[in-house]
Amino acid sequence: MIEFQNVSKTYANGVEALKNISLKIEPGEFVAIIGLSGAGKSTLIKLVNKMIDVTDGNVIVNGLEIPDLRGKALRQYRRHVGMVFQSFNLINRTSVINNVLAARVPDINPLFSLLGIFTKADKLMALESLHKVGILEKAYIRADQLSGGQQQRVALARTLAQNPTIILADEPVASLDPITANQIMKDFERINQTEKITILVNMHHVDLALKYASRVIGINKGEIVYDGGTDDITEDILKTIYGRELTDEDIMFKDK
Amino acid sequence: MKTLCSKISNLFKNFIKRNERYRTSVLDDGTNITRPFSYALIIFAVVAIIFVYFWNMIVTDFFDRFGFQFFVSSIPNFFTIIQKMVVQVNWSYFDKVVAPLVDTIKISIIGTLLGAIFSLPVAILASQNIMGKSKIPNIIKFFLSIIRTFPTLVYALIFSFIFGYGTFIGVLATIIFTFSIITKMMYEIIETIDMGAFIAIEATGATKLQAFRAAVIPQIIGRFYSIILYNFEINLRASAILGFVNAGGIGIIMNDQMALMKYGNVAVIVLALLAVVIVVQNFSQYLRRRLT
């Protein structure tokens, strides 16, 4: 379970990204966090794996107090938390399978990892992960030669290869075209259902969030303005989240 | 002094202000857009002034003292030496060239490889993006710039005072020079790589070292090999100079034969070195094209 207790975050430049946030996320939930850019979505997600520190309050995941984690304890905790990025963050100039294997690095013998040697079992696990996102045939191709959607799938496979209980996704489809974005969201949905992994995804596009998530958290100027199921969302609620009428930019499939 | 400075800066500001209308474009509907002032022209003017000043100091001074006539009449001396090399070329001397030439290649290979091996860890420590907020990169960069201040020849000279003479001196000097150059080139490459992958691997629970190995090494390793090859070329060429301070290799016999004015022998040495350099250069060019 992920729990935020009165969490505030103020950046060094004075920007108040989150103001006294409290929320609970149960294991296996598929949560979409929506809001304008700058609303604090990214900050919220990055607090879960301590990519940034809280200014005030506490984040508790499975009984662990995340702000207190340091060094080895933090690294061990991060093994259970996968992260997917808007810009994919793959290792260019190397093969797809090496990208996925990189997620196994913390678990293997340090000398082997330094030399870049992986066991048969690790390689099989990497290939299994690629198979789960339907991109197995690209295993031995250089990662930078793939399309955006394929690269995001590799990133997803990399995350699966670390056997996470939680996956954090920071705007995973924002730099993809609508069709590909839909496919990637379907991948998330499938992973959520078959692997029972908790998924926290930041999105800008309302329609995709409503279509795939089981729960939506709306953030406006660092505060939670909506938290509930996808069915209860009305035009008025969206207006409070976005602070204005929705525009074409907020919806990926404009014909709807 | 203070008033002078502010006067100059005011003058400059006024100049930029008045210059503004030449940089402003007016569109059809009356909208104005001003291009920012470019300092390129001023920098060019300063460089030109410095150039003319130094030209006067060095070149005009030479002509003033010795006369233009002397300069022109001395030029053929250069061709006399070349002519002597061609006419007196002594192919039988080649037997004596082989051993020192092999020494030179040995010095370059050992020196380049050892310098490169030492340089990679130091380059990582000198990269600000990998080291975070640490001050270590600044300290290392400072020491590296001190090391680079002296050319290989100076190091060879210093080592020859300490250890005497021979190929070992050449290797030491080559290691230091290669180390300083490759470290600089590598930290500049590391500092411009895409950090996204590094952050992603760190987020999986890897240490900084593991993340570096997994996410950064694949991005830089090709260029590292190519830089090593390039430095091998440089070191081969530098070997001719190294011999002048008895640091081993082909430079020693080149220095000797020049001093003895045996230009026929010098010709053979130069040709042998040239042949090796051309072969290495082409081979390394071919490899580097495949690496990057």
HADDOCK unambig.tbl for C-alpha pairs under 7 A between the chains (distance, minus, plus):
assign (segid A and resid 75 and name CA) (segid B and resid 205 and name CA) 4.02 0.50 0.50
assign (segid A and resid 75 and name CA) (segid B and resid 206 and name CA) 6.35 0.50 0.50
assign (segid A and resid 76 and name CA) (segid B and resid 205 and name CA) 6.13 0.50 0.50
assign (segid A and resid 78 and name CA) (segid B and resid 203 and name CA) 6.36 0.50 0.50
assign (segid A and resid 78 and name CA) (segid B and resid 204 and name CA) 5.55 0.50 0.50
assign (segid A and resid 78 and name CA) (segid B and resid 205 and name CA) 4.64 0.50 0.50
assign (segid A and resid 79 and name CA) (segid B and resid 204 and name CA) 5.37 0.50 0.50
assign (segid A and resid 79 and name CA) (segid B and resid 205 and name CA) 5.10 0.50 0.50
assign (segid A and resid 82 and name CA) (segid B and resid 204 and name CA) 6.33 0.50 0.50
assign (segid A and resid 83 and name CA) (segid B and resid 203 and name CA) 6.78 0.50 0.50
assign (segid A and resid 89 and name CA) (segid B and resid 196 and name CA) 4.54 0.50 0.50
assign (segid A and resid 89 and name CA) (segid B and resid 197 and name CA) 4.43 0.50 0.50
assign (segid A and resid 89 and name CA) (segid B and resid 200 and name CA) 6.27 0.50 0.50
assign (segid A and resid 90 and name CA) (segid B and resid 197 and name CA) 5.13 0.50 0.50
assign (segid A and resid 91 and name CA) (segid B and resid 197 and name CA) 5.28 0.50 0.50
assign (segid A and resid 91 and name CA) (segid B and resid 215 and name CA) 5.52 0.50 0.50
assign (segid A and resid 92 and name CA) (segid B and resid 219 and name CA) 6.34 0.50 0.50
assign (segid A and resid 93 and name CA) (segid B and resid 218 and name CA) 6.30 0.50 0.50
assign (segid A and resid 93 and name CA) (segid B and resid 219 and name CA) 5.86 0.50 0.50
assign (segid A and resid 94 and name CA) (segid B and resid 218 and name CA) 6.20 0.50 0.50
assign (segid A and resid 102 and name CA) (segid B and resid 201 and name CA) 6.83 0.50 0.50
assign (segid A and resid 102 and name CA) (segid B and resid 214 and name CA) 5.74 0.50 0.50
assign (segid A and resid 103 and name CA) (segid B and resid 201 and name CA) 6.47 0.50 0.50
assign (segid A and resid 103 and name CA) (segid B and resid 204 and name CA) 6.15 0.50 0.50
assign (segid A and resid 105 and name CA) (segid B and resid 206 and name CA) 6.86 0.50 0.50
assign (segid A and resid 105 and name CA) (segid B and resid 210 and name CA) 6.87 0.50 0.50
assign (segid A and resid 106 and name CA) (segid B and resid 205 and name CA) 6.40 0.50 0.50
assign (segid A and resid 106 and name CA) (segid B and resid 206 and name CA) 4.91 0.50 0.50
assign (segid A and resid 114 and name CA) (segid B and resid 213 and name CA) 6.31 0.50 0.50
